[in-house]
Amino acid sequence: MKIQILGTGCAKCNALMLATEKAAQALGLQYELEKVTDLQQIMAFGVMTTPALAVDGKVKVSGKVPSVDELKTMLQPVNP
C-alpha cells in the first residue's frame, strides 16, 4: 500500500502524517509513506486544500486532519 501525504509541510500536514502512521501501524499494514510537497504534484491529484491523504493514488481526504479512528477506516483494505 502506498500512502501519500500531500502538503507543503505545515503543522496540519505533519499532524496528518503522524496520525496516518499511527493508524497504519495499529492495523498492521505493510505500507510505504511518502510526503508530496511539490505544488504541481499536489494539484495533479486535484487537491486544492491541504493537507490531503492519498492511498494507492486515490485521494481519501483533503483540507482536514481526520482522527486516527477515521484514518483506520480509510486505510482498511477493501476485500472484494
C-alpha positions in Angstrom: 0.0 0.0 0.0 1.3 3.4 -0.9 0.3 6.3 1.4 1.0 9.8 0.3 0.6 12.9 2.5 0.0 15.9 0.2 1.0 19.2 1.7 3.7 21.9 2.0 5.0 20.8 5.4 2.7 22.9 7.6 1.7 21.8 11.1 -1.5 20.2 9.9 0.4 18.3 7.2 2.7 16.9 9.9 -0.2 16.1 12.2 -1.8 14.1 9.3 1.4 12.2 8.7 1.8 11.2 12.3 -1.9 10.2 12.7 -1.8 8.2 9.4 1.3 6.4 10.6 -0.3 5.6 13.9 -3.5 4.2 12.1 -1.5 2.2 9.6 0.7 0.6 12.4 -2.4 -0.1 14.5 -3.9 -2.0 11.5 -0.6 -3.8 11.0 -0.4 -2.7 7.4 2.6 -3.1 5.0 2.9 0.5 3.7 5.2 3.0 2.0 4.8 6.5 3.3 5.7 9.5 1.0 5.4 13.2 1.6 4.5 15.1 -1.5 5.4 18.8 -1.1 5.6 19.9 -4.7 2.6 22.1 -5.6 2.4 20.8 -9.2 2.2 17.2 -8.0 -0.4 18.1 -5.3 -2.6 19.9 -8.0 -2.2 16.9 -10.3 -4.2 14.9 -7.7 -6.9 17.6 -8.0 -6.3 18.7 -4.4 -6.9 22.4 -3.8 -6.7 22.4 0.1 -4.0 20.7 2.1 -3.3 18.6 3.9 -4.6 15.7 1.9 -4.2 11.9 2.1 -3.9 9.7 -1.0 -3.9 5.9 -0.7 -2.7 4.0 -3.8 -3.1 7.1 -5.9 -6.7 7.9 -4.7 -7.4 10.9 -2.6 -9.2 9.9 0.6 -9.5 13.3 2.4 -8.3 16.8 1.9 -8.4 20.0 3.9 -8.6 18.5 7.3 -6.9 16.1 9.7 -9.2 13.1 10.5 -9.0 11.2 13.8 -6.9 8.1 14.0 -10.1 6.0 14.0 -11.4 7.8 10.8 -8.0 7.1 9.2 -8.1 3.4 10.1 -11.4 3.2 8.2 -9.8 5.0 5.2 -6.8 2.7 5.2 -8.7 -0.5 5.7 -8.1 -2.8 2.7 -11.2 -3.4 0.6 -11.9 -7.1 0.1 -14.0 -8.0 -2.9 
